[in-house]
Amino acid sequence: MGNFTWLWDHIYWSKQAFIDDYNDCVATRDWARCVEVHSNYAISIRRTNLLMFAATFGIITVLAIGLMIFIYYRTANPLNLSDKDKRRLRSQRYIRIRDKRNEWIRGQMNFRVMFRNRQMELKEYHKSGGITPLEPFCDFKSDKPKQKKEYSILSGLRSRWRQETRDQRAAMQNLLKQKRFLRKLQNDVVPARAPAPAT
């Protein structure tokens, strides 16, 4: 049993002592003593179970922590790279992250510039006596007042772009249908037969 021999001995002798005491109580018919012996033995069993659970949990925890540490140090440098190679890889990763961030920032700035220019055009158009800035971009189906907010302009721009995309796709599909129909007509046309020679 190894280091747990004392635990099994404790469990065995506790059980033997309980059996002996309980038999003595039954023989002398001292029922109060029997209840006390039984209660003490139940408490001892609970303590033993708790101790075994704590020992098992501690062993499993130590093994799990050791395994995690082993995996971490095993996978931290699987190629046995030198410090110079590590620095080079870190710098390359930083460059990739920086390029992606700069690309995202440029996209955001381009969108903001386009949006601001469009807003200025709409304001100038509105000042010159034209319709409200949101009318050409928002298709309101009801008589509700126009909501003069930026997200309305954005949603209108997006809906207009989607509509143009749908129109282009529909036009392309119609063109393909016409080509298929013409090809089918050409295949269905039977060439005229030459007249039979006179006999």
C-alpha positions as CSV (number, residue, x, y, z in Angstrom):
1,M,0.0,0.0,0.0
2,G,3.0,2.3,0.3
3,N,2.5,5.4,2.3
4,F,-1.2,4.7,2.8
5,T,-0.6,1.6,5.0
6,W,-1.3,3.6,8.1
7,L,-4.6,4.7,6.7
8,W,-5.8,1.2,6.0
9,D,-4.6,0.1,9.4
10,H,-6.5,2.9,11.0
11,I,-9.7,1.9,9.1
12,Y,-9.3,-1.8,10.0
13,W,-8.6,-1.3,13.7
14,S,-11.3,1.3,14.0
15,K,-13.8,-1.2,12.6
16,Q,-12.5,-4.0,14.8
17,A,-12.7,-1.7,17.9
18,F,-16.3,-0.8,16.9
19,I,-17.3,-4.4,16.6
20,D,-15.8,-5.3,19.9
21,D,-17.4,-2.4,21.8
22,Y,-20.7,-3.0,20.1
23,N,-20.7,-6.6,21.0
24,D,-19.9,-5.8,24.6
25,C,-22.8,-3.3,24.7
26,V,-25.2,-5.8,23.3
27,A,-24.0,-8.5,25.7
28,T,-24.5,-6.1,28.7
29,R,-27.7,-4.6,27.2
30,D,-26.3,-1.1,27.8
31,W,-28.3,0.5,24.9
32,A,-27.1,4.0,25.7
33,R,-23.5,2.9,25.4
34,C,-24.4,1.2,22.1
35,V,-25.8,4.4,20.7
36,E,-22.7,6.3,21.8
37,V,-20.3,3.7,20.2
38,H,-22.3,3.7,17.0
39,S,-22.3,7.5,16.8
40,N,-18.5,7.7,17.5
41,Y,-17.9,5.1,14.7
42,A,-20.0,7.1,12.3
43,I,-18.1,10.2,13.0
44,S,-14.8,8.4,12.5
45,I,-16.0,7.0,9.2
46,R,-17.0,10.5,8.0
47,R,-13.6,11.9,9.0
48,T,-11.8,9.0,7.2
49,N,-13.9,9.5,4.0
50,L,-13.1,13.3,4.1
51,L,-9.4,12.6,4.6
52,M,-9.4,10.1,1.6
53,F,-11.2,12.6,-0.6
54,A,-8.8,15.4,0.4
55,A,-5.8,13.2,-0.3
56,T,-7.2,12.1,-3.7
57,F,-8.1,15.7,-4.7
58,G,-4.7,16.9,-3.7
59,I,-2.9,14.3,-5.7
60,I,-5.1,14.9,-8.8
61,T,-4.5,18.7,-8.5
62,V,-0.7,18.3,-8.2
63,L,-0.6,16.0,-11.2
64,A,-2.8,18.4,-13.3
65,I,-0.7,21.4,-12.4
66,G,2.5,19.4,-13.2
67,L,1.0,18.3,-16.5
68,M,0.0,21.9,-17.5
69,I,3.5,23.2,-16.6
70,F,5.1,20.4,-18.6
71,I,2.8,21.1,-21.6
72,Y,3.5,24.8,-21.4
73,Y,7.3,24.5,-21.4
74,R,7.1,21.7,-24.0
75,T,5.1,23.8,-26.4
76,A,6.6,27.2,-25.6
77,N,9.7,26.5,-27.7
78,P,9.1,23.2,-29.6
79,L,11.7,24.0,-32.2
80,N,14.5,24.9,-29.7
81,L,14.9,28.3,-31.2
82,S,17.6,30.6,-30.1
83,D,16.9,34.0,-28.6
84,K,17.9,35.7,-31.9
85,D,15.3,33.6,-33.8
86,K,12.7,34.3,-31.2
87,R,13.3,38.1,-31.5
88,R,13.1,37.8,-35.3
89,L,9.8,35.9,-35.2
90,R,8.4,38.4,-32.7
91,S,9.4,41.3,-34.9
92,Q,7.8,39.7,-38.0
93,R,4.6,39.1,-36.0
94,Y,4.6,42.7,-34.8
95,I,5.1,43.9,-38.4
96,R,2.1,41.8,-39.6
97,I,-0.1,43.2,-36.8
98,R,1.0,46.7,-37.6
99,D,0.3,46.3,-41.3
100,K,-3.2,45.0,-40.6
101,R,-3.9,47.8,-38.1
102,N,-2.7,50.4,-40.6
103,E,-4.9,48.9,-43.4
104,W,-7.9,49.0,-41.1
105,I,-7.2,52.6,-40.1
106,R,-6.9,53.6,-43.8
107,G,-10.2,51.9,-44.6
108,Q,-11.9,53.8,-41.7
109,M,-10.4,57.1,-42.8
110,N,-11.5,56.6,-46.4
111,F,-15.0,55.8,-45.3
112,R,-15.1,58.8,-43.1
113,V,-13.8,61.1,-45.8
114,M,-16.4,59.7,-48.3
115,F,-19.2,60.1,-45.7
116,R,-18.2,63.6,-44.8
117,N,-18.0,64.7,-48.5
118,R,-21.4,63.2,-49.1
119,Q,-22.8,65.0,-46.1
120,M,-21.4,68.3,-47.4
121,E,-22.9,67.7,-50.8
122,L,-26.3,67.0,-49.3
123,K,-26.1,70.1,-47.1
124,E,-25.3,72.3,-50.1
125,Y,-28.1,70.7,-52.1
126,H,-30.5,71.4,-49.2
127,K,-29.3,75.0,-48.9
128,S,-29.8,75.6,-52.6
129,G,-33.5,74.9,-52.3
130,G,-33.5,71.2,-53.1
131,I,-35.2,68.4,-51.3
132,T,-34.1,67.3,-47.8
133,P,-30.8,65.5,-47.6
134,L,-32.3,62.2,-46.6
135,E,-34.9,61.9,-49.3
136,P,-32.8,60.6,-52.2
137,F,-31.3,57.9,-50.0
138,C,-34.1,56.7,-47.8
139,D,-37.2,55.1,-49.1
140,F,-39.8,55.9,-46.5
141,K,-43.1,54.0,-47.1
142,S,-45.0,55.9,-44.5
143,D,-45.8,59.6,-43.8
144,K,-43.6,59.7,-40.7
145,P,-41.3,62.7,-40.3
146,K,-37.8,62.3,-41.7
147,Q,-35.2,61.3,-39.1
148,K,-32.2,63.5,-39.6
149,K,-29.6,61.2,-38.2
150,E,-26.4,59.9,-39.6
151,Y,-27.4,56.2,-39.4
152,S,-30.3,57.0,-41.6
153,I,-27.9,58.3,-44.3
154,L,-25.7,55.2,-43.9
155,S,-28.6,52.8,-44.1
156,G,-29.8,54.7,-47.2
157,L,-26.4,54.4,-48.8
158,R,-26.2,50.7,-48.1
159,S,-29.7,50.1,-49.4
160,R,-29.0,52.0,-52.6
161,W,-25.8,50.0,-53.1
162,R,-27.6,46.7,-52.5
163,Q,-30.3,47.8,-55.0
164,E,-27.7,48.6,-57.7
165,T,-26.0,45.2,-57.0
166,R,-29.4,43.4,-57.4
167,D,-30.2,45.3,-60.6
168,Q,-26.8,44.4,-62.1
169,R,-27.2,40.7,-61.1
170,A,-30.7,40.7,-62.6
171,A,-29.5,42.3,-65.8
172,M,-26.7,39.7,-66.1
173,Q,-29.2,36.8,-65.5
174,N,-31.6,38.2,-68.2
175,L,-28.7,38.4,-70.7
176,L,-27.7,34.8,-70.0
177,K,-31.3,33.7,-70.4
178,Q,-31.5,35.5,-73.8
179,K,-28.2,33.9,-74.9
180,R,-29.5,30.4,-73.9
181,F,-32.8,31.1,-75.8
182,L,-31.0,32.1,-78.9
183,R,-28.7,29.1,-78.8
184,K,-31.7,26.9,-78.4
185,L,-33.4,28.4,-81.4
186,Q,-30.3,27.9,-83.5
187,N,-30.1,24.3,-82.4
188,D,-33.8,23.7,-83.2
189,V,-33.7,25.2,-86.7
190,V,-33.5,22.3,-89.2
191,P,-31.6,23.2,-92.4
192,A,-33.7,22.9,-95.6
193,R,-33.2,19.8,-97.6
194,A,-32.0,20.0,-101.2
195,P,-34.7,18.9,-103.7
196,A,-34.4,15.4,-104.9
197,P,-32.8,14.9,-108.3
198,A,-35.2,14.3,-111.2
199,T,-35.2,10.8,-112.5
